[in-house]
Amino acid sequence: MLGDDVVAALAEELADADRTNAVIPRITARHPDATIEDSYAIQGVWRDRMLAAGRRLVGRKIGLTSRAMQQATGIDEPDYGVMFDDTVHSSGAEIPVDRFSNVRIEVELAFVLARPLEGPGCTLEDALAATDHVVPALEVLNSHIELEGRTIVDTISDNAAYGAMVLGATRRRPDEVDLRWVPGLLYRNGEIEETGVAAGVLDHPARGVAWLANKFHHHGARLEAGEIILAGSFTRPLWVSRGDEVLADYGPMGTITCRFI
């Protein structure tokens, strides 16, 4: 495993890249023996620095939970990162492209917890029972590590490539809609680009929430009431640029729009 000084230095590199919208060389190219535990340690140091600077944690993102995303990235297991209050937008938002690097978006569902959720042995049913409501969401990806050749170690270190999220206005309790069959039609500038259904996330998007609760148990932590959990994308990432207008249609769960400026 990497030494504490190396972990701290890499976390500072990523913090600088976040401030300047820069892209740094792959961590695994420089430290080929780095482990997944190392990557979460780097992310943890970065997270703590952000909290110390006054940012407030509002939830977690889960990534790489669908075959579409795993095939798109060449990474075959889920990961997770943290989300801060200043990264949350509402439908209709104008989002400055200059705040991000390698800007892409994904179609997801967000689970808002009514009560704490923890492992071990957390099940799909446990995750649904702990959920207050579900809303449609777009995730804005923000990658500060070069994309070519990256591994899950690089992605996790970079806060699982999370940049921001755009939340829809339609709220549903888990018993009000069959979450497996929530559709996603993703449009850029009026042209349809991606489609999918939420079952693409581990056969049920709430399984991602249960997976995260069990993963947290290994670190002596749990998901807390009120947290927003992005359950993972059920479409491939879509590249966006300044001036692009995005619309995501979730059928019975409404639509999300945003514009990149």
Secondary structure, 3 states (H helix, E strand, C coil): CCCHHHHHHHHHHHHHHHHHCCCECCHHHHCCCCCHHHHHHHHHHHHHHHHHCCCCEEEEEEECCEHHHHHHHCCCCCEEEEEEHHHEEECCEEECHHHCCCCEEEEEEEEEECCCECCCCCCHHHHHHHEEEEEEEEEEECCCECCCCCCHHHHHHCHHHEEEEEECCCCECCCCCCHHHCEEEEEECCEEEEEEEHHHECCCHHHHHHHHHHHHHCCCCCECCCCEEECCCCCCCEECCCCCEEEEECHHHCEEEEEEC
